């Protein structure tokens, strides 16, 4: 376990998170076109509140 394996693990994790966020944002925009891109795609307040 050197620094390379730690770095690659971090890069894979970051890539996965980024991909998930992009997918969730894209799905939210398709479902609700009026939603601003800056908002969190999975916002509980939007589902329950208004």
C-alpha positions in Angstrom: 0.0 0.0 0.0 1.9 3.0 -1.3 0.8 6.5 -2.0 -0.2 5.6 -5.5 -2.9 3.2 -4.4 -4.3 5.7 -1.9 -4.3 8.4 -4.6 -6.0 6.1 -7.1 -8.7 5.2 -4.6 -9.4 8.8 -3.8 -9.7 9.6 -7.6 -12.0 6.7 -8.1 -14.2 7.8 -5.2 -14.3 11.4 -6.4 -15.2 10.3 -9.9 -18.0 8.1 -8.6 -19.4 11.0 -6.5 -19.2 13.4 -9.4 -20.9 10.9 -11.7 -23.7 10.3 -9.2 -24.2 14.1 -8.7 -24.4 14.7 -12.5 -26.8 11.8 -13.0 -29.0 13.0 -10.1 -29.0 16.6 -11.3 -29.8 15.6 -14.8 -32.7 13.4 -13.7 -34.0 16.3 -11.5 -33.8 18.8 -14.3 -35.7 16.4 -16.6 -38.3 15.8 -14.0 -38.6 19.5 -12.9 -37.4 21.8 -15.6 -38.0 24.9 -13.5 -35.5 23.8 -10.9 -32.3 25.8 -10.8 -29.1 23.8 -11.4 -27.5 25.3 -8.3 -30.0 23.6 -6.0 -29.5 20.2 -4.5 -31.2 17.6 -6.7 -32.3 15.5 -3.7 -33.8 18.2 -1.5 -36.2 16.9 1.2 -37.7 20.4 1.7 -38.7 20.5 -1.9 -40.5 17.2 -1.6 -42.3 17.8 1.7 -42.5 21.6 2.2 -44.2 23.6 -0.5 
